[in-house]
């Protein structure tokens, strides 16, 4: 009887540890995602994220945004490539994450026929939540917000934002 109680007690004590280990082993190590809803607003974005530690991921993403004025006399476009480092307090690729990004952005604006172009490094901060859904935890859904700073000379552009908020509604595949 004592042996049975001891085994049940040990199993109960190890249950949370085994649960976390099982969750990590069944979780994907990579997620590739896109932002399909923002494409309706001429914002195209995709990202690849890889677990590099128990709580850390490294990824890279690309974004293209084009804006136009209502009278079609002004337009601006941004093309960015970023490296992203995220920290997950729980398990990498699941739940809340806090991250930073850095990369390079190319900017172009046209105002009444005059075009200005340039490029500069960028830096950003990210706060996101990611769900891994399905029997194999391979469907990713991510919501997030952040801010990005482009290190461009504001005097070179009339209608380009050098600091702006970012948002993310992504779907993807974990593998």
RANOR-V78394 format. One record per residue. N is the residue number from 0. RES is the residue in three letters. NEAR is the number of other C-alpha atoms within 8 Angstrom. Layout:
N;RES;NEAR, N;RES;NEAR
//
This chain:
0;UNK;4, 1;UNK;5, 2;UNK;6, 3;UNK;7, 4;UNK;8, 5;UNK;8, 6;UNK;8, 7;UNK;8, 8;UNK;8, 9;UNK;8, 10;UNK;8, 11;UNK;8, 12;UNK;7, 13;UNK;8, 14;UNK;8, 15;UNK;8, 16;UNK;7, 17;UNK;8, 18;UNK;8, 19;UNK;8, 20;UNK;8, 21;UNK;8, 22;UNK;8, 23;UNK;8, 24;UNK;7, 25;UNK;8, 26;UNK;9, 27;UNK;10, 28;UNK;9, 29;UNK;10, 30;UNK;14, 31;UNK;11, 32;UNK;12, 33;UNK;11, 34;UNK;13, 35;UNK;9, 36;UNK;7, 37;UNK;9, 38;UNK;9, 39;UNK;7, 40;UNK;6, 41;UNK;10, 42;UNK;11, 43;UNK;12, 44;UNK;10, 45;UNK;11, 46;UNK;11, 47;UNK;11, 48;UNK;11, 49;UNK;10, 50;UNK;13, 51;UNK;7, 52;UNK;7, 53;UNK;7, 54;UNK;11, 55;UNK;12, 56;UNK;14, 57;UNK;12, 58;UNK;11, 59;UNK;11, 60;UNK;12, 61;UNK;11, 62;UNK;12, 63;UNK;12, 64;UNK;10, 65;UNK;10, 66;UNK;8, 67;UNK;9, 68;UNK;8, 69;UNK;5, 70;UNK;5, 71;UNK;7, 72;UNK;11, 73;UNK;11, 74;UNK;12, 75;UNK;13, 76;UNK;11, 77;UNK;12, 78;UNK;11, 79;UNK;11, 80;UNK;11, 81;UNK;11, 82;UNK;11, 83;UNK;12, 84;UNK;11, 85;UNK;11, 86;UNK;11, 87;UNK;14, 88;UNK;8, 89;UNK;8, 90;UNK;10, 91;UNK;13, 92;UNK;12, 93;UNK;11, 94;UNK;11, 95;UNK;11, 96;UNK;13, 97;UNK;11, 98;UNK;11, 99;UNK;11, 100;UNK;13, 101;UNK;11, 102;UNK;11, 103;UNK;11, 104;UNK;13, 105;UNK;11, 106;UNK;12, 107;UNK;11, 108;UNK;14, 109;UNK;12, 110;UNK;9, 111;UNK;6, 112;UNK;6, 113;UNK;6, 114;UNK;8, 115;UNK;9, 116;UNK;8, 117;UNK;8, 118;UNK;9, 119;UNK;10, 120;UNK;11, 121;UNK;13, 122;UNK;11, 123;UNK;11, 124;UNK;11, 125;UNK;13, 126;UNK;11, 127;UNK;12, 128;UNK;11, 129;UNK;13, 130;UNK;11, 131;UNK;12, 132;UNK;10, 133;UNK;7, 134;UNK;5, 135;UNK;7, 136;UNK;12, 137;UNK;13, 138;UNK;12, 139;UNK;16, 140;UNK;12, 141;UNK;12, 142;UNK;11, 143;UNK;11, 144;UNK;11, 145;UNK;11, 146;UNK;11, 147;UNK;12, 148;UNK;10, 149;UNK;11, 150;UNK;8, 151;UNK;10, 152;UNK;6, 153;UNK;8, 154;UNK;5, 155;UNK;7, 156;UNK;9, 157;UNK;6, 158;UNK;6, 159;UNK;9, 160;UNK;5, 161;UNK;9, 162;UNK;8, 163;UNK;8, 164;UNK;8, 165;UNK;8, 166;UNK;8, 167;UNK;9, 168;UNK;10, 169;UNK;12, 170;UNK;12, 171;UNK;11, 172;UNK;10, 173;UNK;13, 174;UNK;7
//
